[in-house]
Amino acid sequence: MTSKGDKVVPCTFYLNERHELTRGQKDGFGRTPQYANIDWAGKGEQISRSLGVVRQAVARSKDPVRDSRYFMLARPVRELAKVSKNKAIAPTGTVLDVTSFSADDSRVLHRIGLDLIDVTSSGDALVHGKPEQVDRLVATCETLGSIGMRERARYAMIDAFALIPKEYRIDDEWLAELPDKKSIDAVIELQPLLDRLEVDRVVRAIADTLADKAAGSIRENGRDFSGRHWFRGDILKSGLNAIANSFFSVQSLHSPLYATSSAHGGSPRRTQPITVTTASRTGVQVAELPVVAVVDLGIPADHVKLAPYRRGQYQAPGSFGRTAGSHGSFVASRVVFGDPDFSEAPGPDPTPGCRYYDVNVAETDTLVSEKSVWSAIDAVMATAPDVRVFNLSFDHQSAYAGLRRKDRDELLILVQDLDNQIFANDCLVVVAAGNSPPGQLPKKAYPGHFDEDDWQLGVWARSFNALTCGGCVDRLGFDGLVSKIGWPSPFTRVGPGLANSPKVDFCAHAGNCDNRFRWKPGLGVWGLDDVGRWEDRSGTSYAAPMLAREAALALAELQRFCQQGARPYAAAVKAFLSLTCPFGECV
């Protein structure tokens, strides 16, 4: 509202695309910050000079998008002195303000026409801008000493711009370990914001560079959920160096990202085969059972006991091409039959409660290709819309803190994509919390060891929107370390998650271990191997499908109360599980 004489006249203010008033409008709420001890003319000259250096370096590069895009580093002024009349917080008249491009201060970059891509651990911002935007920045900075205070304030937090250093594209420690004359399997991640034509030009230029130097070739390509393109090939160390030095449109070079099944004790020894009789299935309509997608190492299509409950199959492109081991079968059997107990005597197969969808993302006989995860989920939801629950019983053997910097950064991007995918598609994803290294003894005795690094969560289990499932002991066995029902499995990893978010979300029976933190017969949970034999194993891999099963059953139950054509939200299912699921009591 504005005053006109004695009258109050309504006035509408429109915000522009940068969420600020135009220069001709007055913002009556608060005022532009006043900074102390800044030589604005000198500051403008410094920023302008740094942009000139960046432009010259980009013009000399071999990168094919050098004429259309700038990817550069924005270095912040670490501390700024602001004028303040509040004597309680600023007795000298000024207060120091720490610049953080990873928080609210990132809006400054947007207001000067730059796109924020990432913030480094040191606080520098990786930004993107087009040539015309960079030209405007240079022109504005050259007159920074004479323009208005509001315009100046946008540049107060910026110290200078620079090219993105090579070490932000490739891990020098990893590069130093590579052999000089042997090609290695490597992934090339391109910067976001590139369009299809630019991606094609960049990859052709990279392929030509590798061919000219006889330093390798590219054989595979893909795209993440966020739209970022990547390529994979067999490349020599010299080729990786050439790419990292010449192409600023490359965001990252690293080894392929793999995860392993979250089973404690590696490949467990099999128990003596148990002969069971199949119980009568009278009254069970298999086609009406809810479905859980088992994203794993594959399940035999002709499995003697699980085949009747198979909803379908998805085979990830470039995957192993066949079932790898029995991990997937064990997980699927827990989805279908729940948590049976054959510790005392053999018995009939339990009554099935769910079906499964086989999603095979095995790249080798033991490893999961993590680049395949989001595309596999996307493909299954597109072809089988009734499948809304996905079980991920895998993660890195190393805890989050033990990963290389570039691997950790790339995995966080994949987890960010998973979080966005869960939100966009309104699906439910259950992730196993993971296990400590088999046989790894803690420095402090159980249960006081859960703050040690080897028991901290990996990357996938830190997802905000997924449900992370840890392990607890629901049945005691002979010579087990845990002697109280309901206590955590000694090997289960624990939170917190990213940004100290509360994790894990739920837990279920995952088995026990001995006092050497190793699996022993009789201390695990029961499931089927790949040839249809019941055996016991330990691991959060086998707790997660219990939560996924409950999520699918809850989804089906809530669906009964929805109008025709509607379906319950995933958030409603999570709330329902929190209120009713007994697994939550074990956390």
TIVEXMAR-689791 format. One record per residue: residue in three letters; x, y negated, z of N, C-alpha, C in turn. Coordinates in steps of 0.05 Angstrom, whole numbers, plus 5000, padded with zeros to 4 digits. Last residue first. Example, Ala and Ser with C-alpha at 12.3 -4.5 7.8 and 13.67 -1.06 7.14 Angstrom:
% TIVEXMAR-689791
SER525750455142527350215143525849995157;ALA526451145156524650905156526450665156;
***
This chain:
% TIVEXMAR-689791
VAL527759915326529759715320530859585345;CYS523660255336526360355341528460145337;GLU518960045322519460055351522360135357;GLY518460105268519259845277520059845307;PHE516260605261519160575257520160315268;PRO510760585266512260655290515260615286;CYS507160055238509060265233510660325258;THR503659615250502759895253504860105251;LEU505959115242503959155263503359445270;SER509359185200510359075224508459125248;LEU505759355160507759545171508859445197;PHE502958875152501559115161503459315173;ALA507058555131505758485157504358725169;LYS508058835084510158805103509058735131;VAL503058775059503959045066506159025087;ALA503058225051500958345068501758625077;ALA507158185014507558065041505458175060;ALA505058424969507158564983507558445011;TYR497858384967500458264964502558424980;PRO493458864936494558724960497258604954;ARG489658694877491458874892492658714915;ALA483758724835485658584853487458784866;GLY480459054808482258884793484258734809;GLN475459034858476459164834478058964817;GLN477958804921475958804900477158934875;CYS480859204973481058994953478759024933;PHE481059635006479459405015479559164995;ARG484559984984481760074986479859834994;GLN489559764989488259744963485259814965;LEU491159925039490159645036488759615009;GLU492760455024490660405044489460125041;ALA496960364988494560504980492260464999;LEU500560105022499559964998496960094988;ALA501560505059500260255068499060105045;LEU504260865026501660945038500160705048;ALA508760555013506960644992504260725003;ALA510960495065510160255049508160335027;GLU512161015078510160875094509160635079;ARG516161105039513761265039511461125054;ALA519960745057518760705030516160865028;LEU521260985106520060725105518660665079;MET523461455085521261475104519761205106;PRO527761285054525361385041522961425059;ALA531361115097530060925079527661035065;ALA533561585119531661435134530061245117;TYR537161755083534861935087532861815107;SER541161385084539961455058537361595062;THR543261415134541061225130539761255102;GLY544562095153545161855137542761675135;SER545662805152545362555167545962315148;ARG542063405136544163215132543662965149;ASP539864075127539963835143542463675137;GLU535764375076538164355091538064095108;TRP532164795032531964605054534664615070;ARG533064824962533564944988533464725009;GLY532764664908530364724923530664854950;VAL537164494882536064754874533764834891;ASP538564004905537764004877536764274867;ASP535564034971537763984953536764014924;LEU530863715014531363914993533763844977;GLY531563605086530763535059531563755039;TRP531863375153531463585134530463485107;VAL537563085188534663095181534363285158;GLY542463345235541463175214538463185211;LEU544763715268544563435278543263245258;GLY545364205244543564185266543163905277;PRO552264145228549664275224547964265249;LYS554963485235555063765242552363895236;TRP558762915215556363075214556863365222;ARG562662515261562362685237559762845239;PHE564562245307563062105286562962255259;ARG566262555346568362465327567062315304;ASN561862725373563362515386565762425369;ASP557162815317558562905341560262675352;CYS550762505301553462605294554862685320;ASN543962495274545962445295548762525285;GLY538562205236540262415245542362315265;ALA534761845222537061875203538962095212;HIS528361615228530061835236532261875214;ALA528460895217527161155218529261365224;CYS527160195225528960425224527260675226;PHE526859525198525659765210527859975212;ASP530559105188527659055192526259285206;VAL536958955220535259085201532259035208;LYS536558245214536658505200537758705220;PRO535157575213534857825229534658075211;SER540557185185537757265185537557525200;ASN545456935179544657025206541657095208;ALA546256875125545456635140544356715168;LEU544657565114545657305104544557075121;GLY543757925176543957905147545157645139;PRO547458175235545358045220545758035190;GLY545658885233545758605223547658435239;VAL549059525222547159345235547559065225;ARG549460215201550359945201548159765212;THR549760825237548160635222549360355223;PHE552361205267553661115243552160895228;PRO549161345310551761215315553061095291;SER542361145308544361335298547061205300;PRO539560855368540560835340542461055333;TRP534561235405536961065403538061065375;GLY530561605404529861325397532261135396;ILE532762025456531061985432530361685429;LYS539462075476536761965482535261915457;SER544462215462543062405479540262305487;VAL548962215410546662085421545062285437;LEU552462625395553462405410551162255424;GLY550763325402550463075389551462845407;ASP550663865419553263725415553063465400;PHE544564025388546764115405549363965398;GLY540063465380541263725373543563785391;LEU533863115384536563165394537463445386;ARG530562675341530762955351533562995360;ASP531062155326528462235336528462525347;VAL535461645322535361925328532661995341;CYS535661185267535461245295535261555298;GLY537960705218537560975227537360995257;GLY534760185179536960305193536260585203;CYS532659865122532060075140534560195153;THR530259255099532659405106532059615127;LEU526359035048526259145075528659325080;ALA527958435012527758725014527458795044;ASN528857885017526157975011525758275012;PHE534357825031532257695046529557825042;SER539458325035537358195019535158075037;ARG543258625059542858355069540658195054;ALA544059095033542359105057541858835069;TRP547758954994544959004987543058995011;VAL552558905026551358685012548458725006;GLY552959205092554059145066552558915053;LEU553259035162551859095137553559045113;GLN558259315206556659095196555459165169;TRP561759685224558959745229557159515220;ASP566759495218566059735202563159815206;ASP567059075256566859015227565859255211;GLU562959115314565459165300564959155270;ASP558459095344559358835334562058865318;PHE557259595364555759495340556559225330;HIS559159885406560959835384559659685361;GLY556560095450557659815452559259735428;PRO554260595461553160425440554160135440;TYR560560835437557660805432556160775459;ALA566460475458564760715458561860645451;LYS570460095414568860105438566860345436;LYS572660215366574460145388573060155415;PRO570060805331570060525340571960465362;LEU572661215281572061185309572060895317;GLN570461505223571561255234570761225263;GLY567861935201570161985218571461745230;PRO565661555146565561815161568161865176;PRO564460865157566161065144566061325159;SER557460735171560260695176561860905162;ASN552260655123553560795144556460705147;GLY545960315106548660405101549860525126;ALA540660155105542559985119545460065114;ALA537160215044538460345067540560165079;VAL531659825025534559865022535560005048;VAL525859764988526959865014529859935009;VAL521559304960524159444957525159514984;LEU515559174929516859234955519359404950;CYS513558604888514058884893515358924921;ASP512558124859510958204882511158504887;ASN515657904820514058134813512258244835;ALA518357484846516957434821514957654814;PHE520557724892518657504895516957474869;ILE523958094869521958184888519757974890;GLN527257734840525657934826523358034844;ASN529857464880528057314862526257504847;ASP532757894903530857734919528857594901;LEU535958034859534058224870531858084886;ASP539057574853537257644832535157844842;GLN541757614902540057384897538057434875;VAL544658074890542658084911540757844909;LEU547957864850546158084844543958104865;ILE550757484879549057394857547057614850;LEU553457814914551457634925549657524903;LEU556858064878554758224890552558044903;GLU560257634866558557754845556257914857;ASP562657554917561157334904559257444882;ARG565158044925563057954944561357734931;ASP568758044883566758254885564458174903;LYS571857604898570357594873568157814873;ARG574057784949572457544946570757534921;ARG572958474967574558264954572758024950;LEU570058675030570058665001571958444991;GLY569558665085571858815074571958805044;ALA564858415099567358275104569758405091;TYR561058825087561158575072563858425075;ALA564259475090562459265100562959005084;SER565059975040566159765056563959575066;GLN561760285010562760405034564060195052;HIS555759954987558659984986559560125012;ASP549860354978551160104983554160154982;PHE543360664973546160644966547260374975;SER537660774964539260904985542260904977;LEU532260434951535160414944536760524967;ASN525860514926527760594948530560584937;PHE520160124914522760224904524560284927;VAL513460054897515360094919517860234908;ARG510160034854510859774866512859804889;VAL507160314801509560354818510460074828;ASP503260174766502360274792504660324811;PRO505760034719505059814737503959914764;ALA510360264684508660404703507760204725;THR512959914651511860154639509960304658;ALA514659494684513359434658511959674646;MET517059744726514659584732513159524706;VAL521459964699519460144711516859994716;ALA524359504684523359694664521159874675;ASP525759284734524059134715522859314694;ILE528959674755526459604769524659464750;ALA533159654717531659894721528959844734;SER535059134724533859204698532259464700;TRP537159174776534858994771533459064745;VAL541259584768539059614788536659434780;SER545659574737543359704726540859674743;LYS549959384765548859214745546259314733;GLU551459824795549859614808548659414788;SER551460484785552060234770550260014780;VAL553660924834551360784823552360534809;LEU557461534833557261244836554761134822;THR558162074823557961994851557261694854;ASP558662174769557262384785556962304814;THR557161514744558861754746557361954763;GLU552561224743554461184721556561404721;ALA545761294756548461404761550261344738;VAL540561144758542560924752545361024758;ASN534361374747537161474747538961244739;VAL528761454779530161224766533161284769;ASP522961804783525861844781527161614765;TYR518061694828518861624800521861634800;TYR513962134867516361974863516661914833;ARG508262154913509762244889512262064886;CYS506462344980507062154959508262304935;GLY505362765014503962515019504362304997;PRO504563475018505663245006504062995012;THR505563875076503563765057504663505045;PRO511764255078509764065089507763975067;ASP512764935065513164665056511064485068;PRO512965365124512065285097512764995090;GLY519265505158516365475156515565405128;PRO524465755201523365675175520365665175;ALA525665455266525065685249524065595222;GLU528164995288527565235304527165485287;SER528864625249531064685266530664935282;PHE525564395212526064685210528264775228;ASP521263895207523263995226523364295224;PRO520363355158519763615170521963695190;ASP518462785141520662865159520063135173;GLY516062765074516462645100518762755115;PHE515262965023514463135045514863005073;VAL516762534987514362704982513462835008;VAL521162285010518962125001516462294999;ARG524462725017523562575041521162395034;SER525362854965523963044982522962915008;ALA528462424948525762464937524162654954;VAL533262524976531762284981528862314972;PHE534763014952534362994981532662754988;SER535362854899533363054906532663044936;GLY539662494902537062404894534862594901;HIS543762854919542962634936540162534928;SER545963264889543363314902542363084919;GLY549163114826549063214853546263244863;ALA546262744779548862764791548562864820;THR542862874718542762864747545562914759;ARG545462494662544162734674544262694705;GLY547662014646546162174627544862424637;PHE550261604670551561864669550262044649;SER548361024630548661174655549961444649;GLY547160714586549960734594550460884620;PRO540860534612542660544589545560544598;ALA537760954660539060694654540860724630;GLN531861274653534761324651536061064643;TYR526161424689527561214674530561274676;GLN520361834692523261804694524161564678;GLY514662034734515961954709518961924714;ARG512662304778510862114764512062044737;ARG512862934807514362744790512462564775;TYR510863344834510363084845511962864830;PRO512563824812509663754810509063474820;ALA518263814823517263764797514263694796;LEU519963994873519263714870517863644843;LYS521364534871519364454890518364164885;VAL524864604828523064814834520864724854;HIS525864124778526264194806524064384816;ASP526363954726525064214731525564314759;ALA529063484729526363474719524863734724;PRO533063314785532563504763529663504754;ILE534362634794532962864805532363064782;GLY539162104806537562284789536562524804;LEU541461754840543261904822541762104805;ASP536661214844538761384855540361514834;VAL530861004864533060894848535561014858;VAL524861244863527361324876529661234858;ALA518760944873520960974854523561024869;VAL513161254898515561114906517661164884;VAL505961264896508561314883510761144895;PRO500261624924501861374918504661454909;LEU496262114893498162054913499661794906;GLU493062284852492062054868494061974890;ALA495162744831495162514814494262254829;VAL494263124872496963024867496862764851;GLN489863194919489763114891492462974884;VAL488863694963490863494956490663434926;GLY485364124971484563854979486463634972;THR490264604980487464554977486764274987;ARG495364794979494964514974492064444969;SER498465245024496165185006495764885003;ALA505565245025502965225038500865175018;THR510365695005508965454998506165455010;THR515265935049512865995033511465735028;VAL522365965047519865855057517565945038;THR528666135067526466225051523866115063;ILE534265745067531965825083529765905064;PRO541365835063538765795050536465895067;GLN545465545112544465795101541765745088;THR547364875092546565075111545865335097;ARG552964585060550264685059549764885081;ARG556464005080556464295075553564395077;PRO555663365049555363545071555563835062;SER559962925025558263145014557963355036;GLY560162435074560762505047558862705036;GLY558362265124559862515122560462605094;HIS552161995108554362015127555762275124;ALA550161685048550061925064552561935082;SER548661285009549161215038548861465055;SER552361314949550061394965550661364994;THR555960724928555761014933553261074950;ALA556660254875555860324902555760624904;TYR560659814835559460074841558660094870;LEU562159374785561059394812559659664816;PRO568359334748565459404750564659444779;SER572658764764572259054758569259114760;HIS572058114733572458294755572058584746;LEU571357434721572457694710573057874734;SER566756894713568057094730569057334713;GLN565056514676564756454705566456644721;VAL567056204618567056464633566956394662;SER567855714598565055814597564856094609;PHE573155634596571855534620568855604620;PHE578056014572575155994569573855894595;SER583556074582582655924558579655864557;ASN584956364627586356114622585055944601;ALA581856824625581656654649582856384644;ILE583657044576580856954579580656764602;ALA589057154589588456974567585556874569;ASN588457534631589757274636589057074614;LEU586057944603584657824625585857544631;GLY590358074568587857974558586157834579;SER594158264604594758024588592257904576;LYS591658734621592158514640592658254626;LEU586858954572589558954585589758714604;ILE580459254575582059014571584759044585;ASP574659484554577159594562579259384555;GLY568559134577570459254558572859374571;ARG562558764578564358964591566059094570;PHE559058164594560158354575562158534590;TRP553157784610555657914617556458114595;HIS549057214623549957424605552657534615;ARG543757034666546657024661547557264644;GLY538557094681539057004653542056994646;SER537357304729537457014728537956914700;PHE538057844719535357744723535257444720;ASP543257894669542257914696539357794697;ARG544758274611543758014622542558064649;GLY550058564571547558564586546958284597;ASN554359004533553458734542550858764557;GLU560359344513557759344525556959064533;ARG565559304493563859534484561059514494;ILE571258954471568758944485566959164475;SER578359074479575959044463573559054481;GLY585458904480583059034489580758984470;ALA589858634460589558644489586958774498;ALA592058414414591958714417591658774447;LYS591457884405593557964424593758264428;ASP587157894370589757764362592057854380;ALA583258144402584258274378586958164370;LEU582357754441583258024449584458174426;THR580457344409582857304425584057574433;ASP575757574388577957504370580557464385;ALA572757624435573557864420575857814401;ILE572157084447573557254466574557504451;ALA569056924403571656804407573356974426;ARG564457234412566057274387568857154390;VAL562757014459563657294459565257354434;VAL561456484442563556534463564556824461;ARG557356564405559856434397562156494417;ASP553456804437554556944414557156834405;VAL552456384473553456644483554756794461;GLU550256014437552855954451554056204462;LEU545556264424547456204403550256154415;ARG542956294474543756544460545856494439;ASP545755804520543655924504544756164488;LEU548155764587548755794559546355914544;LEU546555784640545655554624546455564595;PRO552256094674549456054668548955814650;GLN558256354643556956154660553956154654;LEU559157074640559156804629557756614648;GLU563557564662561057434668561157144657;ILE566158154642566457864637563657744642;VAL569258714673566758574666567258274664;ALA573459274654572959004666570358884656;ASP577759794658574959734654574359474669;ILE584259674629582559744651579659664645;SER590059904594587559754595585859854618;LYS596759844612594460024611591959854613;LYS601159534621600859654594598459834592;ASP601159334674601659154651600859274624;PRO596059494724598459564708598659384683;LEU594059044777593459194752596059264737;GLU595058734820595159024825594859174799;ALA594158214804596958294809597258594812;LEU588558194802590158184777592958284781;TRP587258194856586458424840588158434814;GLU589457694869590457934883589758184867;ASP586557344838589457374833590557624846;ASP580557414810581857464835584757524830;ILE578056904768579157174771580657184797;ARG575756404772574656584752575656874756;TYR578456124810575556154814574256334794;GLU583556114790583056294813580056314819;LYS583455704752583455984743582656174766;PRO579255144770581755294770581355584762;ILE575554734730575254954749577855124748;LEU578054064727577454314714577154534736;ALA574953554769577253704759576253944743;PHE573352924799572653164784575153294774;ALA572952634866574052654839572852904826;ASP569352504909572052414909573252404880;ILE562852334926564552464906567352334907;MET559652044960560552304970562452444951;ALA558351584931559951564956561051824964;TYR555051564888557851654883559551654909;ARG550251364904550251624892553051744889;ALA551350854921551051054942551051334930;ARG551150534875553750614887553550854905;GLU545650464870547150614849549850704860;ARG544650154915543350414912544750584892;MET547749694907548449884928547150154925;GLY549349534837547849524862548549744882;ILE556049424810553249494809551949494836;SER561449314815559649084811556649164810;GLY564549764820565049544838563049314836;LEU563250094778562250164805562649934825;THR564350104725563149854736562149894765;GLU566350604716568050384709566950114719;CYS561950924728564150904747566050674741;THR558850874682557850774707560150734727;ALA562051124643561250844640560350724666;VAL562351644664564851484661564151184659;LEU556951794662558351784688560851614686;ARG556051784607554651594624555951564652;ASP559352214592559851944582558551734599;VAL556652634617559352564626560052284617;GLN552052634586551852574614554552494626;GLU554052774536552752514539552452434569;PRO555953304546557753084540556552804544;LYS552653584605553053564576554753314570;GLY555053964662553953724650554353724620;HIS555454324723555254324693554054064684;VAL559854504777557654364765557754384735;LEU561654734838561954794810559454684796;ALA564254354892561854434877562654504848;ASP567954534952567754414925565354524910;GLY568254824999566354604998566254464971;SER571155285002572455035011570654795010;SER567855654978568255675007569655425019;THR563855294930566055464938566255474969;VAL557555314903559255174921561355364932;ASP554655284837555555424861557155244878;ILE551954934802552055224797552655374822;LEU548154364792549854504812549654804806;ASP548453914739547154164749549054304768;LEU548053194739549553444738547953674749;GLY545952674745545552814720547053074717;ILE545952444793547752324773547852484747;ARG542352764820541552484814543452344795;HIS545053234829542753234811542052954802;LEU548753064867549653154841547453154821;VAL545352944910546952734898547852814870;ARG543453424928541553254912543053024899;SER547153644961547153734933545353564916;ASP546253485013547953304997548053394967;ASP543553895039542053675027543653495009;ALA548454395023545954325038544654085023;SER553054464997551354704999548754645014;PHE555753995000554354044975552654294976;SER556653605052556153885047554453915022;THR560553145089559253205063558953505060;VAL559452875152560853085137559253155112;ASP560052235176558152415164559752615147;LEU561351835232562452005211560352205202;VAL559051185243558851465250559851625227;THR560050535272560150715249559951005260;GLY559850255319558450145296558550315271;THR561950485363563750305348562450185324;PRO557850825380558650595397560450395383;ALA553451165355555551015341556350775358;ILE549551385386551151575369553451435355;ALA547850945415548051205428549851395412;LYS547350515382549650515400550050795414;ASN545650455319544850625342547350655360;LYS547050215274546550035296545750195321;SER552150435229549750495245549550305268;VAL555250595168554650385187552050455202;LYS559151185160556651045155556250835177;ALA564551475131563851305153561351145146;LEU565152155112564451885104563651725129;GLU569352695094567952545115567552255106;ARG570752905043570053085065568452935088;VAL568352784982569652635004568852785029;PRO568753374939567353174956569253014973;ARG569753504871570953504898569653294915;ALA567053894824566553644837567653664866;LEU569354204766569354214795568853934805;MET565554424707567754294721567354304752;PHE563754504643563554644669566054554684;TYR560354184592562554164611561954314636;ARG558454294524558054334553560654294568;SER559654174471556854154480556454184510;ASP564854254456563554014446560753974457;ARG566254754476567654514487566254254478;VAL564655244464562555064472563754804484;PRO569155554450567355464429565155274438;ASP575455424477572755494483570855384462;LYS580555274473579555444451576655514456;SER582054584493581554864497580555014472;ARG582254044486584554194477584054494479;ALA577553864510577953824481580253994470;VAL578753974563576654124550576954104520;ALA582653584573583353864575581254044561;GLN579653104565582053164548582753464549;ARG575853154606575053134578577353204559;VAL579153134652577453374646576753374617;VAL581152624649583052854648581453104641;GLY576452324654577952314629579952544627;LEU575052444706573352544685574752534658;SER579152174732579052464735577252584713;ARG577851644719580351754710580352054711;SER572951594747573051564717575551684706;ILE574651644799572851834788572851834758;GLN578151184802579151454808577351674796;GLU574650764792576950804774578051094777;GLY571150794835570150834808572350894789;LYS574750674876573550934876572450994847;GLY576050144865578150354864577050634862;ALA570949924873572349894847574450104844;TRP570050054927568350154906569650134879;ASP573050234980573850064958572350164933;ILE569950295041570150415014570850194994;ASN568550175095571350215087571650365060;ALA562150485104564250295112566850375100;TYR555750485073558250615079560350405085;GLN549050515085551250325083553750465092;PRO543650825050545750845070547950635064;THR537750465037540050595026542250595047;ARG532450595085534050425067536450585057;GLY525450735099528350765103529850575083;PHE520750625055521250815077524150865080;GLY519950325010519550195036520050375060;ASP523150254953522450464971522350345000;LYS521049914897522249884924521350114941;GLN522849964828520950014850522450004877;GLY526649934789524949694794522949724817;ARG529050424787530550204797528849954803;THR524350924811525850784790527150534802;LEU525351394864523951174852525651054830;GLU526552094854527251844865525651624851;HIS526852604828525552574854526552314868;ARG528352634777530452674797529452624825;GLU524052514746524852794747527152844767;ASN520952004788521952114763522852394767;LEU514751864821517551954823518352054795;TYR510651304823511251554809514251624812;PHE506150994866508951014858509451294846;THR500650574865501550844861504450844852;CYS497450174912499450184891500450464889;PRO492149764937493350024933495350024910;VAL492949174975492449284948493749554945;VAL489948815023491749045019491049174993;LYS489848095028488748345019490848565018;ASP491747605036490547735059489548015053;GLY496847674990495347485006494447625031;LYS497748294985497448084966495647874979;SER501848855003500248625011500148414989;THR501049554985502549304985500649074992;MET501750245000500050005000501849755000;
***
